[in-house]
Amino acid sequence: MRRAFTIWLTLVALIGANGCNQQKKTRTVKLAHTLDVSHSVHQAMVKMGEDLEELSGGKLKIEIYPNQQLGTERECLELLQIGSLGMTKVSVGVLENFAPGMRVLGLPFLFRDREHAFKVLDGPIGQELLNEGEQYWLKGLGYYDAGCRSFYTKERPVNQPDDLKGLKIRVMESVTAMDMVTSLGGSPTPISWGELYTSLQQGVVDGAENNPPSFYLSRHYEVCKYYSLDEHTLLPDVLVIGTHLWNRLTPEERTWLKQAVDKSVKYQRELWAISETEALEMVQKAGVEIIRPDKKLFAGKVEGIYEGYKKDKKLYEIIREIQSTH
């Protein structure tokens, strides 16, 4: 019922906006995401809107709806698919439910480091994966840095995989993430981001996994006092546009948008590096114990996940290509 009402509200807003656009000969693109306005992704989107307006001479603008105003990441993707929303930002972990090939990016310990990840994401492999969603009415435009995801817990620290046994760990609606937590001995529990703080407080889950800025900005550190930097996945965020909108854009509008997106991606990655350092400092000041475990112990436990991909020749070939990228 909530989703239907959200869609109805969005449709009404779009109809009104389209009427204004025809009179002013200005196209306004509605972009929704689930993050706080202080997040580097939101700040990069604001810059993208400014750059786009300048590049287009005011003919193309972006209207941003942050803080899950138009729904969860999954709901925003569904709005894109029916043409009721123009753009959104989602984690690859959620996008894999709509564009299956994306799930390779969620494999634990796939990337050697951030430099390796960016080389893959900004190259032919990353572009191929961005295009895959088009058959599902979703076109990827670029990858934002979302850092490395690690475990944070309430009652006890995670120094090794065995410490996850018996713990309910919140994950995204991602088969890859659930398989990973299961392989490490935990009990994966999918919960939406907006409900996680309360779920941690009430003991619905014992912990979660995410990057430092998200851990800090969500204030989850108020509940979870142990942060174990095993850095199991380097999972990017993806800026996505619905093909309903993309197909209506003129070649000139597409060029303006892509230029603004590219600038936004570069800017966000710079902001992210700063916010990551600040986030770790702030949670430590708030009393969180930062643990740096032996990553090899965790990597050894998830090797079986890779074996499962051998059944899919195309995806396994992509994995091999990523691993061999230097």
C-alpha positions in Angstrom: 0.0 0.0 0.0 2.8 2.4 0.9 4.6 1.7 -2.3 1.5 2.3 -4.4 0.9 5.6 -2.6 4.6 6.6 -3.2 4.3 5.8 -6.9 1.0 7.8 -7.1 2.6 10.8 -5.4 5.6 10.7 -7.7 3.4 10.4 -10.8 1.4 13.4 -9.8 4.6 15.4 -9.2 6.0 14.4 -12.5 2.9 15.3 -14.4 3.0 18.8 -12.8 6.7 19.1 -13.5 6.3 18.1 -17.1 3.7 20.7 -17.7 6.0 23.4 -16.4 8.9 22.0 -18.4 7.0 22.3 -21.7 6.2 25.9 -20.9 9.8 26.8 -19.9 11.5 24.4 -22.4 13.4 23.1 -19.4 13.7 19.4 -18.5 13.8 18.7 -14.7 15.1 15.2 -13.8 14.0 13.8 -10.5 16.7 12.0 -8.6 16.0 10.1 -5.3 18.4 8.4 -2.9 18.3 7.1 0.6 21.3 8.9 2.1 21.6 11.9 4.5 22.4 15.3 2.9 25.7 15.4 4.7 26.9 12.3 2.8 29.5 12.7 0.1 27.2 11.1 -2.5 24.5 13.7 -1.9 27.1 16.5 -2.0 28.4 15.1 -5.3 24.9 15.0 -6.7 24.4 18.7 -5.7 27.5 19.5 -7.7 26.2 17.4 -10.6 23.1 19.4 -10.7 25.0 22.7 -10.7 27.3 21.5 -13.5 24.4 20.1 -15.5 22.5 23.4 -15.3 25.7 25.3 -16.4 26.5 22.9 -19.2 23.0 23.0 -20.6 22.5 26.7 -20.1 19.6 26.0 -17.8 17.8 23.6 -20.2 18.4 20.5 -18.0 18.2 20.5 -14.2 18.2 17.9 -11.4 15.8 17.9 -8.4 17.1 15.8 -5.6 15.0 13.9 -3.0 17.4 12.5 -0.2 16.8 10.6 3.0 14.5 7.9 1.5 11.8 10.4 0.8 10.6 8.4 -2.2 11.3 5.0 -0.8 14.1 2.4 -0.3 16.7 1.7 -2.9 14.7 -1.2 -4.2 11.6 1.0 -4.4 13.4 3.7 -6.3 14.7 1.2 -8.8 11.1 0.0 -9.3 10.0 3.6 -9.9 12.7 4.0 -12.5 11.5 0.8 -14.2 7.9 2.2 -14.7 9.2 5.7 -15.6 7.9 7.5 -12.5 11.4 8.5 -11.4 14.3 9.7 -13.5 17.5 8.7 -11.6 18.6 7.1 -8.3 21.7 6.0 -6.5 21.9 2.4 -5.3 24.4 0.0 -3.9 25.6 -2.8 -6.3 24.3 -5.2 -3.6 20.7 -4.0 -4.3 21.2 -3.6 -8.1 22.2 -7.2 -8.5 18.5 -8.2 -7.9 17.6 -6.3 -11.1 20.8 -6.7 -13.2 22.2 -10.2 -12.2 25.7 -9.6 -13.7 26.3 -6.9 -11.1 26.5 -9.5 -8.4 30.2 -10.3 -9.3 31.1 -6.9 -7.8 29.8 -8.0 -4.5 32.1 -11.0 -4.2 34.2 -10.8 -1.0 37.9 -10.0 -1.4 37.5 -9.6 -5.2 39.6 -6.4 -5.4 43.2 -6.2 -4.2 42.8 -2.5 -3.3 41.0 0.6 -4.3 43.3 1.4 -7.2 42.5 -2.1 -8.6 38.8 -1.5 -8.1 38.7 1.9 -9.9 40.7 0.5 -12.8 38.1 -2.2 -13.3 35.1 0.0 -12.7 36.2 2.8 -15.0 37.4 0.4 -17.7 35.6 -1.9 -20.2 34.5 -4.4 -17.5 32.8 -1.7 -15.5 31.1 -0.2 -18.6 29.9 -3.6 -19.7 28.2 -4.2 -16.3 26.7 -0.7 -16.4 25.0 -1.4 -19.7 23.7 -4.8 -18.6 20.8 -3.3 -16.7 19.3 -1.7 -19.9 17.3 -4.8 -20.6 15.7 -4.3 -17.2 14.9 -0.5 -18.0 17.9 0.6 -15.9 21.0 2.2 -17.3 24.1 2.7 -15.2 25.9 6.0 -15.6 28.9 5.8 -13.2 30.3 4.4 -10.0 30.6 6.3 -6.8 33.1 5.2 -4.2 31.4 3.4 -1.2 34.6 2.2 0.4 35.2 -1.1 2.0 32.5 -2.8 4.1 33.3 -4.3 7.5 31.5 -5.8 10.4 30.2 -3.8 13.4 28.6 -5.5 16.4 27.0 -4.8 19.8 28.0 -7.4 22.3 31.4 -8.8 21.3 34.2 -7.9 18.9 34.9 -9.9 15.7 38.5 -10.9 15.6 38.1 -13.9 13.4 35.3 -15.6 11.4 34.4 -17.9 14.3 33.3 -14.8 16.3 30.4 -14.4 13.9 28.9 -17.7 14.9 25.5 -17.3 16.4 25.2 -13.6 15.5 22.4 -12.2 13.4 24.1 -9.8 10.9 22.0 -7.3 8.9 22.7 -7.5 5.2 21.2 -5.8 2.1 18.7 -7.8 0.0 21.7 -9.4 -1.8 22.2 -13.1 -2.3 25.9 -12.5 -2.6 26.0 -10.7 0.8 23.9 -13.4 2.4 26.1 -16.2 1.1 29.2 -14.4 2.4 27.9 -14.0 5.9 26.7 -17.6 5.9 30.2 -18.8 4.8 31.8 -16.8 7.6 29.5 -18.5 10.2 27.0 -15.7 10.8 23.2 -15.6 10.2 22.4 -13.1 7.5 19.2 -11.0 8.1 18.0 -8.6 5.3 16.7 -5.4 6.8 16.2 -2.0 5.0 18.7 0.7 5.9 16.1 3.0 7.3 15.0 0.3 9.9 18.4 -0.8 10.9 19.1 1.6 13.9 15.9 0.5 15.6 16.6 -3.2 14.8 20.0 -2.9 16.4 18.6 -1.2 19.5 15.8 -3.8 19.9 18.1 -6.8 19.3 16.5 -7.9 16.1 20.1 -8.2 14.8 23.4 -8.3 16.7 25.3 -6.3 14.1 25.7 -5.2 10.6 28.3 -4.5 7.9 29.1 -1.3 6.1 31.7 1.3 5.4 33.0 3.9 7.9 31.1 7.0 6.8 27.8 5.0 6.7 28.5 3.6 10.2 29.2 7.1 11.5 26.5 9.1 9.7 23.8 6.5 10.6 24.8 6.9 14.3 24.9 3.1 14.5 28.1 3.6 16.6 25.7 4.6 19.4 24.6 1.0 19.6 27.5 -1.0 18.2 30.8 -0.4 20.0 33.0 -2.9 18.0 34.1 -2.2 14.4 36.1 -5.0 12.8 37.9 -3.7 9.7 38.1 -7.0 7.8 37.1 -5.0 4.6 35.4 -8.0 3.1 33.9 -6.2 0.1 34.7 -3.1 -1.9 31.2 -2.5 -3.0 30.5 0.6 -5.2 27.4 2.7 -5.4 25.9 3.1 -8.9 24.2 6.1 -10.3 21.3 4.8 -12.4 18.9 6.4 -14.9 15.7 4.8 -16.1 15.7 4.0 -19.8 12.3 5.5 -20.1 14.0 8.9 -19.4 17.3 8.1 -21.2 15.5 7.3 -24.4 13.6 10.6 -24.3 16.8 12.7 -23.9 18.3 14.2 -27.0 21.9 13.4 -28.0 22.9 16.8 -26.7 21.1 16.3 -23.4 22.8 12.9 -23.0 26.2 14.5 -23.5 25.5 17.2 -20.9 24.4 14.6 -18.4 27.3 12.3 -18.9 29.8 15.2 -18.6 28.1 16.3 -15.3 28.1 12.7 -14.0 31.8 12.2 -14.8 32.6 15.4 -12.8 30.4 14.2 -10.0 32.1 10.8 -9.8 35.5 12.4 -9.5 34.4 14.9 -6.9 32.6 12.3 -4.8 35.7 10.1 -4.7 37.7 13.0 -3.4 35.1 13.7 -0.7 34.9 10.1 0.2 38.6 9.7 1.0 38.3 12.6 3.5 35.0 11.4 5.0 36.4 7.9 5.6 39.2 9.2 7.7 37.0 11.6 9.6 34.4 8.8 10.3 36.9 6.5 11.8 38.3 9.3 14.0 34.8 10.3 15.2 33.5 6.8 16.1 36.7 6.1 18.0 36.1 9.3 20.0 32.6 8.1 20.7 34.1 4.9 22.3 34.0 2.4 19.5 36.8 -0.2 19.6 38.5 -0.4 16.1 39.7 -3.9 15.4 42.1 -4.8 12.5 41.9 -8.6 12.1 43.9 -10.8 9.8 41.9 -10.5 6.5 43.4 -13.8 5.2 41.3 -15.7 7.8 38.1 -14.3 6.4 39.2 -14.6 2.7 39.9 -18.3 3.2 36.4 -18.9 4.5 34.6 -17.5 1.4 36.6 -19.3 -1.4 33.6 -21.7 -1.8 31.5 -18.8 -3.1 33.8 -18.5 -6.1 33.5 -22.1 -6.9 29.8 -21.7 -7.3 30.3 -19.2 -10.1 32.1 -21.8 -12.3 28.6 -23.0 -13.4 28.0 -19.6 -15.1 30.7 -19.4 -17.8 30.0 -15.7 -18.6 30.1 -14.4 -15.0 33.1 -16.6 -14.1 35.0 -15.2 -17.1 34.3 -11.6 -15.8 35.6 -12.6 -12.4 38.8 -14.0 -14.0 39.2 -10.8 -16.0 38.8 -8.6 -12.9 41.3 -10.7 -11.0 43.9 -10.4 -13.9 43.5 -6.6 -14.3 46.6 -4.7 -13.3 
